[in-house]
Amino acid sequence: MATIVLAGGGTGGHVYPALAIGEVLKAHGHKVLYYGDAARLEGRVAPERGFPFRPIHALQYPRGGIIGKIRFGLGLLRSTWSVRAMLKEDGVDLVLGVGGYLSAPPVLAAWTLGRGRAIHEANVVPGLANKLCARVAQQILLTYERTRTRLPGSAPRDVVGVPVNPIVLTGDRATACAAYGLDLDRPVVLFVGGSLGAARLNELAVAVIRSPDRAYQVLHVTGPTYYDALLEQLGEVPAGVHVKAYEDRMAQAYAAADLVVCRAGSSTLAELCAVGRASLLIPSPNVTENHQEENARGLEDVGAAQVLVEHGWDIDAAVASVSALMSDTATLQAMSAAALGQARMDAAERAAALVERLLP
C-alpha cells in the first residue's frame, strides 16, 4: 500500500476530479491524503468524502509587476520547503497535482525528494501551476488532445478525460420533478452557475422566468450569495418555476432538465456528457486565457452544445436562444445524444492506473 497526496483545488473543476481519482486509489488499497486550502472548496469537501486533509499555504501568481513576481518566487520556495517536510512526515510516495496555485508546492516538493509526481489538466488551456509542474512531472494526464502540445517538459501525456463521480448518474426525473414541484410532462430548463453562482446567468434566468410567452418550466440554482436578492427581485415565484440557493444533489437537477444553461468549467462539461444533457454554455470571461470558451467550443463542435458569449450580449436575444432550444425537441434530443457520445466514464480508473505505474 502506497501513500498518495492529491494536491490543489480552489474550484470544483479541480477538486471533484481529484476526489474521483482518489476514490479509485483508495479502493485499490492506497492511503490517500488531500493537501489544499482549508478555507476553499477542498477544505470542506475532501474531509466530508473521508480524505485526511492537511492545509498548506502558497501565493497566487501575480499578473504584473517585478516586485510581486519576486515575492511570489520567494513565497513558492518557502511553501515548497514547508510542504517537503509534510511529505516526509506523512511518508508520501507520490503527489498528484490537480491544478490551482496550491498544487505547485507539493509537486515541486515531491520532485526535490525524488518521490513520484503526476499532474491532471482539466482544461484545454493549461493553468499556470500545471505549466510549472509539467517541467518536473513524470506523468501528465489530459482531458483534451489539443492540450498535448501546450505543456512543457518531456513527461508522457495521456488523454483520460475528466473523472466524474458515478453518483451523477443516479438521478430520476419523476422523483426530481416531484421534489422541485415541477410538472413531469412539461420541459424544464436548468440554470446553474456553479457552486458560487454567476451574476450574468442569474440575470438571464430572471429574464427567462419573466418572459410572457414562456411555455416551459425553470429550475434555477442561484448560488448562495445571490439567492435572497434574486427572490426579492422576482417577488412572487411564478408557477412552473423552482428557485434554490444551492444544490448538492446535482444528479437530481440534471435528471429534471431537458436543457442546462451553465458555465463551461471542465467538471461541469464532463457531468453534462455523462448524463447526456443538451446545454447552452455561457463561458466565464473571468478565467485564465479564456479557457472556458475553448472548453465549450469543443462540445459545440460535436453538436452537444450551443455557446453564448456574454460579452456585449443582448438579453432579449439570449432569452430567445433559450426559448428556441426549449421549443425544438428534435434538436435537444440530438444534442443529448451527442453529449452522451463524449462521455468518459472510465476516466478515473484510467487516471488511477497511470498514476499507479509511478509507484515504487
C-alpha positions as CSV (number, residue, x, y, z in Angstrom):
1,M,0.0,0.0,0.0
2,A,1.3,3.4,-1.0
3,T,0.6,6.9,0.4
4,I,-0.6,9.3,-2.2
5,V,-1.3,13.0,-2.0
6,L,-3.9,14.8,-4.0
7,A,-2.8,18.5,-4.2
8,G,-4.5,21.7,-5.4
9,G,-8.1,22.8,-5.8
10,G,-10.0,26.0,-5.2
11,T,-12.7,25.2,-7.7
12,G,-15.0,22.2,-8.4
13,G,-13.2,21.7,-11.7
14,H,-10.0,20.8,-9.8
15,V,-11.4,19.3,-6.6
16,Y,-14.1,16.8,-7.8
17,P,-12.0,15.1,-10.5
18,A,-9.2,14.7,-7.9
19,L,-11.6,13.1,-5.4
20,A,-12.9,10.8,-8.1
21,I,-9.4,9.5,-8.8
22,G,-8.7,9.4,-5.1
23,E,-11.7,7.1,-4.6
24,V,-10.3,4.6,-7.1
25,L,-6.9,4.7,-5.5
26,K,-8.4,4.1,-2.1
27,A,-10.4,1.2,-3.5
28,H,-7.1,-0.2,-4.7
29,G,-5.8,-0.2,-1.1
30,H,-3.7,3.0,-1.1
31,K,-3.8,5.7,1.6
32,V,-4.9,8.9,0.0
33,L,-4.5,12.4,1.6
34,Y,-5.5,15.8,0.4
35,Y,-3.3,18.9,0.6
36,G,-5.1,22.2,-0.1
37,D,-6.6,25.4,1.2
38,A,-8.7,24.8,4.3
39,A,-10.8,27.9,3.5
40,R,-11.7,26.9,0.0
41,L,-13.8,24.1,-1.5
42,E,-11.4,21.3,-0.9
43,G,-11.1,22.1,2.8
44,R,-14.8,21.3,3.2
45,V,-15.4,18.6,0.6
46,A,-12.3,16.4,1.0
47,P,-12.9,15.7,4.7
48,E,-16.6,15.1,4.0
49,R,-15.6,12.4,1.5
50,G,-13.3,10.7,4.0
51,F,-9.9,12.0,2.8
52,P,-7.5,13.1,5.6
53,F,-6.8,16.8,4.9
54,R,-3.7,18.9,5.5
55,P,-3.8,22.7,5.0
56,I,-1.0,24.3,3.0
57,H,-0.2,27.9,2.1
58,A,1.0,29.4,-1.1
59,L,0.9,32.7,-3.0
60,Q,-1.1,33.2,-6.2
61,Y,1.0,34.2,-9.2
62,P,0.9,38.0,-9.8
63,R,-0.3,39.2,-13.2
64,G,2.2,42.0,-13.3
65,G,5.0,43.8,-11.6
66,I,8.5,42.7,-10.9
67,I,8.2,43.2,-7.1
68,G,5.2,40.9,-7.0
69,K,7.0,38.2,-9.0
70,I,10.0,38.3,-6.7
71,R,7.7,37.9,-3.7
72,F,5.9,35.1,-5.5
73,G,9.2,33.3,-6.2
74,L,10.3,33.6,-2.6
75,G,6.9,32.5,-1.3
76,L,7.0,29.5,-3.6
77,L,10.3,28.4,-2.2
78,R,9.1,28.8,1.4
79,S,5.9,26.9,0.6
80,T,7.8,24.1,-1.2
81,W,10.2,23.7,1.7
82,S,7.3,23.6,4.2
83,V,5.4,21.0,2.2
84,R,8.6,19.0,1.7
85,A,8.7,18.4,5.5
86,M,5.0,17.4,5.4
87,L,5.6,14.8,2.7
88,K,8.4,13.3,4.7
89,E,6.3,13.2,7.8
90,D,3.4,11.6,6.1
91,G,5.6,9.1,4.2
92,V,4.2,10.1,0.9
93,D,5.2,8.0,-2.2
94,L,3.5,10.1,-4.9
95,V,1.8,13.5,-5.4
96,L,-0.9,14.1,-8.0
97,G,-1.3,17.8,-8.7
98,V,-4.8,18.7,-10.0
99,G,-4.3,22.4,-10.8
100,G,-4.8,25.6,-8.9
101,Y,-1.9,27.6,-7.5
102,L,-1.7,25.4,-4.3
103,S,-0.8,22.3,-6.4
104,A,2.7,23.6,-7.2
105,P,4.4,23.4,-3.8
106,P,3.5,19.7,-3.2
107,V,4.6,18.6,-6.8
108,L,7.8,20.6,-6.6
109,A,8.5,19.2,-3.1
110,A,8.0,15.7,-4.3
111,W,10.5,16.4,-7.1
112,T,13.1,17.5,-4.6
113,L,12.6,14.3,-2.6
114,G,12.6,12.0,-5.6
115,R,9.0,11.0,-5.0
116,G,6.5,10.2,-7.7
117,R,4.7,13.1,-9.3
118,A,1.9,13.4,-11.8
119,I,-0.5,16.2,-12.9
120,H,-4.0,16.3,-14.2
121,E,-5.0,19.1,-16.5
122,A,-8.8,19.5,-16.8
123,N,-9.0,22.3,-19.4
124,V,-8.0,22.9,-23.0
125,V,-5.7,25.8,-21.9
126,P,-3.5,24.6,-19.0
127,G,-3.2,26.7,-15.9
128,L,-0.1,28.4,-14.7
129,A,0.6,25.9,-11.9
130,N,0.4,22.9,-14.2
131,K,2.6,24.7,-16.7
132,L,5.2,24.9,-14.0
133,C,4.7,21.4,-12.6
134,A,4.8,19.8,-16.1
135,R,8.5,20.5,-16.2
136,V,9.2,18.1,-13.3
137,A,6.2,15.7,-13.7
138,Q,6.7,12.0,-14.6
139,Q,3.1,11.7,-16.0
140,I,0.7,14.2,-17.4
141,L,-3.0,13.3,-17.6
142,L,-5.0,15.3,-20.1
143,T,-8.7,16.0,-20.8
144,Y,-8.3,17.2,-24.3
145,E,-5.9,16.1,-27.1
146,R,-5.5,19.8,-28.0
147,T,-3.6,20.3,-24.7
148,R,-0.9,17.9,-25.5
149,T,1.5,20.5,-27.1
150,R,0.6,23.2,-24.6
151,L,2.6,21.9,-21.7
152,P,6.4,21.9,-21.4
153,G,8.6,19.1,-20.3
154,S,9.2,15.6,-21.6
155,A,6.8,13.5,-19.4
156,P,4.5,11.1,-21.2
157,R,1.0,12.5,-21.6
158,D,-2.2,10.5,-21.9
159,V,-5.7,11.8,-22.6
160,V,-8.0,10.3,-19.9
161,G,-10.8,12.9,-19.7
162,V,-12.3,14.4,-16.6
163,P,-13.2,11.9,-13.9
164,V,-16.9,12.1,-12.9
165,N,-18.4,10.7,-9.7
166,P,-20.9,8.0,-10.8
167,I,-23.4,9.4,-8.3
168,V,-24.3,11.9,-11.1
169,L,-26.0,9.1,-12.9
170,T,-28.4,8.3,-10.1
171,G,-31.0,11.0,-10.7
172,D,-34.6,10.1,-11.5
173,R,-36.7,12.6,-13.4
174,A,-40.0,11.7,-11.8
175,T,-38.5,11.9,-8.3
176,A,-36.7,15.2,-9.1
177,C,-39.8,16.9,-10.6
178,A,-41.8,15.9,-7.5
179,A,-39.1,17.3,-5.2
180,Y,-39.0,20.6,-7.1
181,G,-42.7,20.9,-7.5
182,L,-42.5,20.7,-11.3
183,D,-44.8,19.1,-13.8
184,L,-43.3,15.8,-15.1
185,D,-44.9,16.2,-18.5
186,R,-43.6,19.7,-19.3
187,P,-40.0,20.5,-20.4
188,V,-37.6,22.0,-17.9
189,V,-34.6,24.3,-18.4
190,L,-32.0,24.3,-15.6
191,F,-29.9,27.4,-14.8
192,V,-26.9,26.8,-12.6
193,G,-23.8,29.0,-12.2
194,G,-21.6,26.6,-10.3
195,S,-21.3,26.3,-6.5
196,L,-21.0,30.1,-6.0
197,G,-23.5,31.2,-8.7
198,A,-22.9,33.6,-11.6
199,A,-24.5,37.1,-11.8
200,R,-25.0,37.1,-15.6
201,L,-26.6,33.7,-15.6
202,N,-28.9,34.8,-12.9
203,E,-29.8,37.9,-14.9
204,L,-30.7,35.7,-17.9
205,A,-32.7,33.3,-15.7
206,V,-34.8,36.1,-14.3
207,A,-35.5,37.4,-17.8
208,V,-36.5,33.9,-18.9
209,I,-38.8,33.5,-15.9
210,R,-40.5,36.8,-16.7
211,S,-40.8,36.0,-20.4
212,P,-44.5,36.4,-21.2
213,D,-44.6,33.6,-23.8
214,R,-42.6,31.0,-21.8
215,A,-44.1,27.6,-22.3
216,Y,-41.6,25.6,-20.3
217,Q,-40.6,25.3,-16.7
218,V,-37.5,26.7,-15.0
219,L,-35.3,25.2,-12.3
220,H,-32.9,27.9,-11.1
221,V,-29.9,27.4,-8.8
222,T,-28.8,30.9,-8.0
223,G,-25.7,30.4,-5.8
224,P,-26.0,31.3,-2.0
225,T,-24.7,34.9,-2.5
226,Y,-27.5,35.8,-4.9
227,Y,-30.5,33.9,-3.5
228,D,-32.1,36.5,-1.3
229,A,-31.7,39.4,-3.6
230,L,-33.0,37.4,-6.5
231,L,-36.1,36.3,-4.7
232,E,-36.8,39.9,-3.8
233,Q,-36.3,40.9,-7.4
234,L,-38.7,38.2,-8.6
235,G,-41.3,38.9,-6.0
236,E,-43.8,36.1,-6.2
237,V,-42.2,33.0,-7.8
238,P,-44.4,32.0,-10.7
239,A,-45.9,28.6,-11.2
240,G,-43.6,26.2,-13.1
241,V,-40.5,27.8,-11.5
242,H,-38.4,26.5,-8.7
243,V,-35.5,28.6,-7.2
244,K,-32.8,27.2,-5.0
245,A,-29.8,28.8,-3.4
246,Y,-27.6,25.7,-3.7
247,E,-28.0,22.1,-4.9
248,D,-25.7,19.5,-3.6
249,R,-27.6,16.7,-5.4
250,M,-26.9,17.7,-9.0
251,A,-27.9,14.3,-10.2
252,Q,-31.5,15.2,-9.4
253,A,-31.2,18.6,-11.0
254,Y,-29.8,17.1,-14.2
255,A,-32.5,14.4,-14.2
256,A,-35.2,17.1,-14.2
257,A,-33.7,19.1,-17.0
258,D,-34.1,18.9,-20.8
259,L,-31.6,21.8,-21.3
260,V,-28.9,23.1,-19.0
261,V,-27.7,26.7,-19.1
262,C,-24.4,27.0,-17.3
263,R,-20.8,28.0,-17.3
264,A,-18.2,25.8,-19.1
265,G,-15.9,24.5,-16.4
266,S,-14.4,21.2,-17.3
267,S,-16.0,19.3,-14.5
268,T,-19.5,20.6,-15.4
269,L,-19.0,19.6,-19.1
270,A,-17.9,16.1,-18.1
271,E,-21.1,15.8,-16.0
272,L,-23.2,17.0,-18.9
273,C,-21.7,14.4,-21.1
274,A,-22.1,11.6,-18.5
275,V,-25.8,12.3,-18.1
276,G,-26.4,13.2,-21.8
277,R,-27.8,16.6,-21.4
278,A,-28.2,19.3,-24.1
279,S,-26.6,22.6,-23.0
280,L,-26.4,26.3,-23.7
281,L,-22.9,27.2,-22.4
282,I,-22.1,30.7,-21.3
283,P,-18.3,30.6,-20.6
284,S,-17.0,32.7,-17.8
285,P,-14.9,35.6,-19.1
286,N,-13.1,35.8,-15.7
287,V,-10.7,32.8,-16.2
288,T,-7.1,32.3,-17.3
289,E,-6.7,32.7,-21.1
290,N,-10.4,32.4,-21.7
291,H,-10.1,28.6,-21.3
292,Q,-13.8,28.1,-20.6
293,E,-14.7,29.2,-24.1
294,E,-12.2,26.8,-25.6
295,N,-13.7,24.0,-23.5
296,A,-17.2,25.0,-24.6
297,R,-16.3,25.1,-28.3
298,G,-15.2,21.5,-28.1
299,L,-18.7,20.4,-27.2
300,E,-20.3,22.8,-29.7
301,D,-18.1,21.3,-32.5
302,V,-19.6,17.9,-31.9
303,G,-23.2,19.2,-31.7
304,A,-23.6,18.6,-28.0
305,A,-24.0,22.3,-27.0
306,Q,-24.5,25.8,-28.2
307,V,-22.2,28.6,-27.0
308,L,-23.4,32.1,-26.0
309,V,-20.6,34.6,-25.2
310,E,-21.8,37.1,-22.6
311,H,-19.6,40.0,-23.6
312,G,-21.8,42.6,-25.3
313,W,-24.8,40.2,-25.3
314,D,-28.4,41.3,-25.8
315,I,-30.5,39.9,-23.1
316,D,-33.6,39.7,-25.3
317,A,-31.6,37.7,-27.9
318,A,-30.3,35.5,-25.1
319,V,-33.8,34.7,-23.9
320,A,-34.8,34.0,-27.5
321,S,-31.9,31.5,-27.7
322,V,-33.2,29.6,-24.6
323,S,-36.8,29.6,-25.9
324,A,-35.8,28.5,-29.4
325,L,-34.0,25.5,-27.9
326,M,-36.8,24.6,-25.5
327,S,-39.3,24.6,-28.3
328,D,-37.2,22.3,-30.5
329,T,-37.4,18.7,-29.2
330,A,-35.6,17.2,-32.0
331,T,-32.5,19.4,-31.6
332,L,-32.5,18.8,-27.8
333,Q,-32.6,15.1,-28.4
334,A,-29.7,15.3,-30.9
335,M,-27.6,17.4,-28.6
336,S,-28.3,15.0,-25.8
337,A,-27.1,12.0,-27.9
338,A,-24.0,13.9,-29.0
339,A,-23.2,14.8,-25.4
340,L,-23.5,11.2,-24.3
341,G,-21.2,10.2,-27.1
342,Q,-18.4,12.3,-25.5
343,A,-18.8,10.7,-22.0
344,R,-15.7,9.1,-20.5
345,M,-17.0,7.2,-17.5
346,D,-13.7,5.2,-17.2
347,A,-11.6,8.4,-16.7
348,A,-11.0,7.9,-13.0
349,E,-9.9,4.3,-13.5
350,R,-7.6,5.1,-16.4
351,A,-6.0,8.0,-14.5
352,A,-5.5,5.9,-11.4
353,A,-3.8,3.1,-13.4
354,L,-1.4,5.6,-15.0
355,V,-0.6,7.1,-11.6
356,E,0.0,3.7,-10.0
357,R,2.6,2.9,-12.6
358,L,4.8,5.6,-11.0
359,L,4.7,3.9,-7.5
360,P,7.8,2.1,-6.2
